[in-house]
C-alpha cells in the first residue's frame, strides 16, 4: 500500500499519543489509589497519636494533682514545725502546749529523746507502733538516720509501711527536725493512705474516660483502638475489639511476636508495621499504628485492616483510570488532525535550529528568508511567534557572544590585577629578622589570612635599636583593594614615623595626623603598638582602638586594657596615652585582630573571648608558632567551614628564659 508521509506521521502520532494516554491513565489511577490509601493510613496514625496524647494529658493531670498534695503536706509540715519551735523557745511544759494543738485527721506529732525512745505522742498515730525502731521502705534504720539528718539541719524525711495482721499495710510519711535545747527529735507523721486511695480512684476514672474515647474511634471500617502495658497485657480494650488481644501470637510476616514488633514500631511512631496473625482472622493482614505513653508505660495501638484501608482508594482509582483513558483518546484524535498543519513549518524551523551551531556570531546578521517569511504570519499564530523568537534569538546570541568575550577579557585583567595587588600587599609584611638579633633573646611568630583575595589587616615588627623590639598589629575599616591601599599607606607611615623616635603614643599620633589629612573616604585603622626592652622585659605600648592584647604565663592570662585611645585616622589632633607593663622570661604577648574572636560559624555564633583565652591557656609554655597554630585550629573547629567574615591576623612574642634558645619563626599566609 502506498501511503503518504503525512498519513504515516499522523498514524504514528496517533498511536504514540494513544499509548501515552493509556500509560498516563493507568499510572495516575495507581497513584490516586496509593495517595488515598496513604491518606487513610495517615488519618489512622493521627487518631492513634491524638489518643496517646489524651492518655498522656490525663496522666499529667493525675501527676499534677499528686504534686499539689505533696506541696500542701509540705506547707502543713512547715507550719507545725514553726509552731513547735516557737513553743520550744518558750518557758514551760512543751508537751502540754503541743497537746492543745488541733491536728488534721491522720496527722500526728511524735517526740523522741536521744535514745530514740518516744516520749510524746499527739494525734492519730498508732500507740502500739514505734517508727524509730523500724526500717523505711529503702531499708534504712529510721531512728538513727532521722536523728543524724535532723542534727545536721538537712531535710530528714522517712516513708515507712506498717504491715497489718489481716494483710495489706498502711504507709506513713514523716518530716523530722531537731530541738537541741530540748534534746528531742520531733517527727510530723502523716497517714498517706487517703492520698493513695484518691490517686487510685483518679486513675480508674481516667482509664474509664479513655475507654469511652477509644470506643468512639474507628480505624477504617472495622479497625479499633486499644491500650496495653509494657508486657502486652490489656489496659483499655473497648467493646468493638473483635477478640481478646493476644500480642504473644506470632506475626507470620516478620517471624516475631506481635509484642516485639509493637515495641520496635513504638520507636518510629510515624511508620506502622503490617501483621498477619490468627488473632486477626485467617489470612487477613492489618496495619498496626503504635504510640508509646512513656509516663504510663502504655502502648496505644490502632489496628486497621489492609483490605479495608485500600478498598476506597482502589474503587476510586479504577473509575479515574477509565475517565482518563476516554479523555486521552479524544485528545489524541484531535492532536492527530493538527499534525498536518504543524509538520511542514516546524520541520523547516528545526533545520534552521540545527544550522545555528555553524553560525559565525561575530558577523552582523544579514537576514534569513525562512524566518522573515514565517515572521509575517498573524501575531496569534504560534509558528509565527516561534519564527520571530528564533530571529530575535539569533540577534541576541550575536550580541551576547561579543559581550561575553569582552567580559571574559575584563575579568582576566581584573584577576591579574588582584593577584598583583595581593603580592604587593604581602610584600609589605616584614621578613625574618637577623638571627644575631633574635638568638637567645626572644621568639616571634605572625600570621595573616585575608578574608578576600586582598585584605585590610596588617602586622609589623622591627628592631628600633640593639635592645628594643617594636611590634605592631592593625585592622583597616574596610576590605578589598581600598583597604589594602590604606593598609599599605599605614605601614609606610609606621616605618617612617618610628625613625623619628618617641614613645608608642607619639608614634600613633604622628600616623594619625598623616592619615586624617585628605581622608575623603573617612577610612580608619585600629592599631596597637608595643616596644619591648629585651634587657629588662619592660613593655611600653599604646592602643588606637584595637582589641586588647593578652599576656600568657604559667600562672594564667592577663589582658592589657588600659591606655586605650581613639581610632587612628578619624580625629587629627587625637592623643594616644602610653601604657607600661613587664614581660617576664617565658611569658608570651599575644596580639590579634577581631577576625579571631568574632569568627562566626554557620549559626552566626562568634568564637568569643572566652574560647580565645581557653585556647591560649591550652598553649601556655609553647613557642609562638605552636600557639598561633593551636589558635588557628581552635577557630577553624568553631567555624566548621563557614565563609570567613573578616581577615584573621595574629602576632605572638615570647621572651626567652635562657640565652641561646630563641629562633625567629614568622609564618605569612
C-alpha positions in Angstrom: 0.0 0.0 0.0 1.3 3.4 -1.0 0.7 5.8 2.0 1.7 9.4 2.2 4.3 10.5 4.6 1.8 12.8 6.3 -0.6 9.9 6.8 2.2 7.7 8.2 3.3 10.5 10.6 -0.3 11.1 11.6 -0.8 7.4 12.3 2.5 7.4 14.3 1.5 10.4 16.4 -2.0 8.9 17.0 -0.5 5.6 18.1 2.1 7.3 20.3 -0.4 9.7 22.0 -2.8 6.8 22.5 -0.3 4.7 24.2 0.9 7.7 26.2 -2.6 8.4 27.3 -3.2 4.8 28.3 0.0 4.7 30.3 -0.7 8.0 31.9 -4.2 6.9 32.9 -3.0 3.6 34.4 -0.2 5.4 36.3 -2.4 8.2 37.5 -5.0 5.7 38.7 -2.3 3.8 40.6 -1.0 7.0 42.2 -4.5 8.1 43.2 -5.1 4.7 44.8 -1.8 4.9 46.7 -2.5 8.5 47.7 -5.9 7.7 49.1 -4.6 4.7 50.9 -1.7 6.7 52.3 -4.2 9.4 53.5 -6.3 6.8 55.3 -3.2 5.4 56.9 -2.1 8.9 57.9 -5.5 9.6 59.4 -5.3 6.4 61.4 -1.8 7.3 62.6 -3.1 10.8 63.7 -6.0 9.1 65.6 -3.5 7.0 67.5 -1.2 10.0 68.2 -4.2 12.0 69.4 -5.4 9.2 71.7 -1.8 8.8 73.1 -1.7 12.5 73.7 -5.0 12.3 75.6 -3.7 9.5 77.7 -0.5 11.4 78.4 -2.6 14.5 79.4 -4.8 12.5 81.8 -1.7 11.1 83.4 -0.1 14.5 83.6 -3.3 15.8 85.4 -3.0 13.0 87.9 0.7 13.7 88.4 0.0 17.5 88.9 -2.7 16.6 91.4 -0.3 14.4 93.3 2.3 17.2 93.3 -0.3 19.6 94.7 -1.0 17.1 97.5 2.7 16.9 98.3 3.0 20.7 98.4 0.0 21.0 100.7 1.6 18.5 103.0 4.9 20.3 102.8 3.3 23.6 103.7 1.4 21.9 106.6 4.7 20.4 107.9 6.4 23.8 107.7 3.5 25.4 109.7 3.6 22.9 112.5 7.4 22.9 112.6 7.4 26.7 113.1 4.8 26.2 115.8 6.7 23.5 117.7 9.9 25.6 117.5 8.0 28.6 118.9 6.7 26.5 121.8 10.1 25.1 122.4 11.6 28.5 122.8 9.1 29.5 125.5 9.4 28.5 129.1 7.0 25.9 130.5 5.8 22.5 129.6 6.4 21.9 125.9 4.3 18.7 125.7 1.4 20.4 127.4 1.5 23.2 124.8 1.6 20.6 121.9 -1.4 18.6 123.2 -3.5 21.7 122.9 -2.8 21.8 119.1 -5.7 20.8 116.9 -4.3 18.4 114.3 -5.9 17.3 111.0 -7.2 13.8 110.6 -4.4 11.3 110.1 -1.7 13.8 111.3 0.5 13.2 114.4 3.3 14.7 116.3 5.9 12.4 117.9 8.9 13.3 120.0 11.9 11.0 120.8 14.8 11.6 123.2 18.4 11.0 122.4 18.0 7.2 122.9 15.2 7.3 120.3 12.5 6.5 122.9 9.2 8.0 122.1 8.4 10.4 124.9 5.4 12.2 123.4 2.6 11.3 121.1 -0.2 13.5 119.9 -2.6 12.7 117.0 -3.8 9.6 115.2 -0.5 7.7 115.1 -1.0 4.1 116.4 0.0 3.8 120.1 1.4 0.3 119.7 3.8 1.3 116.8 7.2 2.9 117.4 8.6 4.1 114.0 12.1 4.8 115.3 12.8 1.1 115.8 11.9 0.1 112.2 13.3 0.5 108.7 11.9 2.7 106.0 11.0 1.4 102.5 14.6 1.9 101.4 15.9 -0.4 104.2 17.4 2.4 106.3 17.1 2.5 110.1 14.6 5.2 110.6 15.6 6.5 114.1 19.4 6.8 113.7 19.0 8.2 110.1 16.4 10.8 111.0 18.4 11.9 114.1 21.6 12.3 112.2 20.0 14.3 109.4 18.0 16.5 111.7 21.0 17.3 113.8 22.9 18.3 110.6 19.9 20.6 109.7 19.3 18.9 106.4 16.0 17.6 105.1 15.0 14.5 107.1 12.1 12.6 105.6 11.1 9.0 106.1 8.5 6.8 104.4 7.5 3.6 106.3 5.0 0.9 105.8 3.3 -0.9 108.7 2.0 -4.4 107.8 -1.5 -5.1 109.2 -2.4 -8.5 110.7 -5.1 -9.3 108.2 -2.9 -8.5 105.2 -2.1 -5.2 103.5 -0.4 -2.3 105.1 -0.5 1.4 105.9 2.1 3.9 104.8 3.2 6.9 106.9 5.3 9.9 105.8 7.4 11.6 108.5 9.1 15.1 108.4 11.7 15.5 111.2 13.7 18.3 112.8 15.9 18.6 115.9 15.3 20.7 119.1 18.8 20.9 120.5 17.7 23.0 123.5 15.3 20.2 124.5 17.4 17.3 123.2 14.4 16.0 121.2 13.9 14.6 117.7 10.4 15.8 116.6 8.6 13.9 113.8 5.5 15.2 112.0 3.8 12.0 110.7 1.0 11.7 108.1 -1.1 8.8 107.1 -0.9 8.9 103.3 -3.4 6.1 102.7 -6.2 8.7 101.8 -4.0 10.3 99.2 -3.1 6.9 97.7 -6.8 5.9 97.6 -7.5 9.2 95.9 -4.8 8.5 93.3 -6.2 5.1 92.7 -9.7 6.4 92.1 -8.3 9.1 89.8 -6.5 6.6 87.7 -9.6 4.4 87.5 -11.6 7.4 86.4 -9.0 8.4 83.8 -9.0 4.8 82.4 -12.8 4.9 82.2 -12.7 8.2 80.3 -10.1 6.9 77.9 -12.1 3.7 77.3 -15.1 5.7 76.2 -12.9 7.9 74.0 -11.2 4.8 72.4 -14.6 3.1 71.8 -15.6 6.1 69.6 -12.5 5.8 67.3 -12.7 3.7 64.2 -9.6 2.8 62.1 -11.0 2.1 58.7 -14.3 0.2 58.7 -13.9 -2.4 61.5 -10.5 -1.3 62.9 -10.2 -0.4 66.5 -8.1 1.4 69.1 -6.7 -0.1 72.4 -4.0 0.3 75.0 -1.7 -2.3 76.5 1.1 -2.2 79.1 4.7 -3.0 78.5 4.1 -6.7 78.8 1.3 -6.7 76.3 -1.4 -7.1 78.9 -4.7 -5.2 78.0 -5.3 -1.9 79.8 -8.0 -0.4 77.7 -9.9 -2.7 75.4 -13.1 -1.2 74.0 -16.1 -3.3 73.2 -15.6 -3.1 69.4 -12.4 -5.2 69.7 -13.4 -8.5 68.0 -11.5 -10.8 70.3 -9.3 -10.6 73.4 -5.9 -9.2 72.3 -3.2 -11.9 72.0 0.1 -10.0 71.5 2.1 -13.0 72.3 0.9 -14.5 69.0 3.4 -14.8 66.1 3.4 -12.3 63.2 3.7 -14.6 60.2 5.2 -11.7 58.1 8.1 -10.9 60.5 8.5 -14.2 62.3 8.5 -12.3 65.7 5.7 -11.9 68.2 3.3 -9.1 67.8 4.6 -7.6 71.1 8.1 -7.5 69.8 7.0 -5.8 66.6 4.9 -3.4 68.6 7.8 -2.4 70.8 10.0 -1.8 67.7 7.3 0.2 66.0 7.0 2.5 69.0 10.5 3.8 68.3 9.3 5.1 64.9 5.7 6.1 65.5 5.2 7.5 62.0 5.9 4.1 60.4 3.3 1.4 61.1 4.0 -2.3 60.6 1.9 -4.9 58.9 1.0 -8.1 60.7 -0.8 -11.4 59.9 -1.8 -13.5 62.9 -4.6 -15.9 63.9 -5.8 -13.3 66.4 -6.7 -11.0 63.4 -8.5 -13.7 61.4 -7.5 -16.2 58.8 -5.1 -14.8 56.1 -6.1 -11.2 57.0 -3.4 -8.5 57.3 -3.6 -5.4 59.4 -1.7 -2.2 59.9 -0.5 -1.6 63.5 -0.1 2.1 64.4 1.8 2.4 67.7 2.5 5.3 70.1 4.2 4.9 73.4 3.0 6.8 76.5 6.2 6.7 78.5 4.8 8.3 81.6 2.3 5.5 82.0 4.3 2.7 80.5 1.5 2.0 78.0 1.3 1.4 74.3 -1.6 3.0 72.4 -2.3 0.7 69.4 -4.5 1.3 66.4 -5.4 -1.7 64.2 -6.7 -1.1 60.7 -7.2 -3.9 58.2 -5.3 -3.6 54.9 -8.2 -4.7 52.7 -10.5 -2.0 54.2 -8.0 0.8 54.1 -7.1 0.1 50.4 -10.7 -0.6 49.2 -11.8 3.0 48.9 -8.6 4.0 47.0 -8.9 1.0 44.7 -12.5 1.8 43.7 -11.8 5.5 43.0 -8.6 4.7 41.1 -10.5 2.3 38.7 -13.1 5.0 37.9 -10.4 7.6 37.5 -8.4 5.4 35.2 -11.3 4.8 32.9 -12.2 8.5 32.7 -8.6 9.4 31.9 -8.4 6.8 29.1 -11.6 8.1 27.4 -10.4 11.7 27.6 -7.0 10.8 26.3 -8.4 9.0 23.3 -10.4 12.1 22.3 -7.4 14.4 22.8 -5.2 12.1 20.8 -7.6 12.2 17.8 -7.8 16.0 17.9 -4.0 16.2 18.1 -3.6 13.9 15.1 -5.8 16.3 13.0 -3.4 19.2 13.7 -0.3 17.3 12.8 -0.5 18.1 9.0 -0.6 21.8 9.5 2.2 21.9 12.0 4.6 19.5 10.4 6.0 21.4 7.4 6.9 24.8 9.1 8.2 23.0 12.2 10.5 20.9 10.1 11.9 24.0 8.3 12.4 25.7 11.7 14.1 22.6 13.0 16.5 22.7 10.1 17.3 26.3 10.9 18.0 25.4 14.5 20.4 22.6 13.5 22.4 25.2 11.4 22.8 27.5 14.4 25.9 25.7 15.6 27.6 26.6 12.3 26.8 30.3 12.6 29.6 32.9 12.9 28.2 35.1 15.7 30.9 37.7 15.3 29.4 38.8 11.9 26.3 41.0 11.7 23.0 39.3 10.9 22.2 39.5 7.1 18.6 38.3 7.3 17.1 34.9 6.7 14.4 34.1 4.1 12.8 31.3 6.1 12.5 33.3 9.3 11.5 36.5 7.5 8.7 34.7 5.7 7.3 32.9 8.7 7.5 36.0 10.8 4.8 37.6 8.6 2.2 35.1 9.9 -0.6 36.5 12.2 0.5 37.6 15.7 -1.5 34.9 17.3 0.0 32.1 15.2 2.4 30.1 17.3 4.6 29.3 14.2 5.0 33.0 13.6 5.8 33.6 17.2 8.4 30.8 17.1 10.0 32.3 14.0 10.1 35.8 15.5 11.6 34.3 18.7 14.3 32.5 16.7 15.1 35.6 14.7 15.4 37.6 18.0 17.5 34.8 19.5 19.9 35.0 16.5 20.5 38.7 17.0 20.7 38.3 20.8 23.2 35.5 20.6 25.4 37.5 18.4 25.3 40.5 20.9 25.7 38.2 23.9 28.7 36.4 22.5 30.5 39.7 21.9 29.6 40.8 25.4 30.8 37.6 27.0 34.1 37.8 25.1 34.6 41.4 26.3 33.6 40.5 29.9 35.9 37.5 30.0 38.8 39.7 28.9 38.0 42.3 31.6 37.6 39.6 34.2 41.0 38.1 33.3 42.6 41.6 33.6 40.9 42.2 36.9 42.0 38.8 38.3 45.6 39.6 37.2 45.4 43.0 38.9 44.1 41.4 42.1 46.8 38.8 42.1 49.4 41.5 41.7 47.8 43.6 44.5 47.9 40.5 46.8 51.6 40.0 46.0 52.3 43.7 46.6 50.3 43.8 49.9 52.1 40.7 51.2 55.4 42.3 50.2 54.8 45.0 52.8 54.7 42.4 55.6 58.1 42.1 57.4 60.5 39.3 56.6 62.6 37.4 59.2 64.9 39.4 61.5 68.6 38.8 61.6 69.5 35.6 63.6 72.0 37.6 65.6 69.3 39.9 66.9 66.9 37.1 67.8 69.0 34.2 69.2 68.6 33.6 72.9 66.5 36.7 73.4 63.0 36.1 72.1 60.8 34.1 69.8 58.3 35.7 67.4 55.7 34.3 65.0 53.0 36.0 63.0 50.2 35.0 60.5 47.8 36.9 58.3 44.9 35.2 56.5 42.8 37.6 54.4 39.0 37.0 54.1 39.2 38.1 50.5 41.9 37.9 47.9 43.1 41.3 49.2 42.7 42.1 52.9 42.9 45.0 55.3 44.7 43.6 58.3 48.4 44.4 59.0 51.2 43.5 61.3 54.9 44.6 61.6 57.9 44.0 63.7 61.4 45.6 63.6 64.3 46.5 65.9 64.4 50.1 66.9 68.0 49.6 68.2 70.1 46.7 69.6 67.8 46.2 72.6 64.4 47.4 71.7 61.9 45.5 69.5 58.7 47.2 68.1 55.7 45.0 67.3 52.5 46.4 65.6 49.1 44.9 64.6 46.2 46.7 63.0 42.9 46.4 61.2 41.6 48.7 58.4 37.9 49.6 58.5 37.1 48.1 55.0 38.1 45.1 52.9 39.4 44.6 49.3 41.6 46.9 47.3 40.7 50.2 49.2 41.6 48.6 52.5 44.8 47.2 51.0 45.9 50.6 49.8 45.0 52.2 53.2 46.9 49.3 54.9 50.0 49.9 52.7 50.0 53.7 53.5 49.7 52.9 57.2 52.7 50.6 57.1 54.8 53.1 55.2 53.9 55.8 57.7 54.6 53.4 60.6 58.2 52.7 59.5 58.9 56.4 58.6 57.4 57.7 61.9 59.3 55.1 64.0 62.6 56.6 62.8 61.8 60.0 64.4 61.8 58.5 68.0 59.4 59.0 70.8 57.1 56.5 72.6 54.3 54.4 71.1 51.7 57.1 71.8 53.8 59.7 69.9 54.2 57.2 67.0 50.4 56.7 66.8 49.8 60.4 67.0 52.1 61.1 64.0 50.5 58.3 62.0 47.0 59.6 62.9 47.8 63.2 61.7 49.1 61.9 58.4 46.1 59.6 57.8 43.4 62.2 58.6 44.7 64.6 56.0 42.6 64.4 52.8 40.9 61.2 54.1 37.8 61.8 51.8 36.6 58.2 52.2 36.7 58.5 56.0 38.5 55.3 56.4 40.3 54.5 59.6 42.5 51.8 61.2 42.8 50.3 64.7 46.4 49.9 65.8 48.3 48.5 68.8 52.0 49.4 69.0 54.3 48.0 71.6 58.0 48.4 72.3 59.7 45.6 74.3 63.1 46.3 76.0 64.8 42.9 75.7 67.2 43.7 78.6 64.6 44.4 81.3 61.4 43.0 79.9 59.7 46.4 80.1 56.8 46.7 77.5 55.7 50.2 76.6 52.6 50.4 74.4 49.7 52.5 73.0 46.3 51.4 71.7 44.4 53.1 68.9 41.0 51.4 69.3 42.3 47.9 68.8 41.4 44.6 70.6 43.2 44.3 74.0 46.2 42.0 73.7 46.9 39.2 76.2 49.9 38.2 78.2 50.1 34.4 78.8 52.2 33.0 81.6 52.3 29.7 83.6 50.1 31.4 86.2 47.3 32.4 83.8 46.3 35.2 81.4 46.1 39.0 81.9 44.7 41.5 79.4 46.2 44.8 78.5 43.1 47.0 78.7 44.5 50.4 79.8 46.0 53.2 77.7 43.3 52.8 75.0 42.9 55.7 72.7 40.6 56.6 69.7 40.6 55.1 66.3 43.5 56.1 64.1 42.7 58.3 61.1 39.5 59.9 62.4 40.5 62.9 64.6 43.6 64.8 63.5 44.6 66.1 67.0 43.8 62.9 68.9 46.1 61.8 71.7 47.2 58.3 72.5 48.4 57.7 76.1 51.3 55.4 76.8 51.0 52.3 79.0 53.7 50.2 80.6 54.0 46.6 81.9 56.6 43.9 82.1 57.2 40.6 80.2 59.0 38.1 82.4 61.2 35.4 80.7 58.9 32.7 79.4 55.8 34.9 79.2 54.1 35.4 75.8 52.5 38.5 74.3 49.6 37.6 72.0 48.1 40.2 69.6 45.2 39.6 67.3 42.5 41.3 65.2 38.8 40.9 65.6 38.7 38.3 62.9 39.8 35.8 65.6 37.3 36.5 68.4 34.5 37.4 66.0 34.9 34.4 63.7 31.4 33.0 63.1 30.1 29.5 62.4 27.0 28.6 60.3 24.7 29.7 63.1 26.3 33.1 63.3 27.8 32.4 66.7 31.1 34.1 67.4 34.2 32.4 68.6 34.3 34.8 71.5 36.9 36.0 74.1 36.2 33.0 76.4 37.1 30.5 73.8 40.1 32.6 72.8 41.5 32.7 76.3 40.9 28.9 76.7 42.9 28.2 73.6 45.7 30.5 74.9 45.7 28.7 78.3 45.9 25.3 76.4 49.1 26.5 74.6 50.8 28.1 77.7 54.5 27.2 77.6 54.5 26.6 73.9 56.6 28.5 71.4 54.8 31.3 69.4 54.5 29.3 66.2 52.7 26.5 68.1 50.5 29.0 70.0 49.3 30.5 66.7 48.8 27.1 65.1 46.6 25.9 68.0 44.6 29.2 67.9 44.1 28.7 64.2 42.9 25.1 64.7 40.5 26.2 67.5 39.0 28.9 65.3 38.7 26.5 62.4 36.9 23.9 64.6 34.4 26.6 65.7 33.8 28.0 62.2 33.3 24.4 60.8 33.8 25.5 57.2 31.6 28.7 57.3 32.8 31.5 55.0 35.2 33.9 56.6 33.6 37.2 57.7 36.9 39.1 58.3 40.7 38.8 58.0 42.4 36.8 60.7 45.8 38.2 61.9 47.8 37.0 64.9 51.3 38.0 66.3 52.9 36.2 69.2 56.1 37.4 71.0 57.8 35.4 73.8 60.9 36.4 75.8 63.4 33.5 76.2 64.2 32.1 79.7 67.9 31.5 78.9 70.3 32.6 76.2 70.8 30.5 73.1 67.3 29.1 72.8 65.4 31.6 70.7 64.8 31.4 67.0 62.6 33.6 64.8 59.6 31.8 63.4 57.5 34.0 61.1 54.7 32.5 59.0 52.9 34.7 56.5 49.7 33.4 54.7 
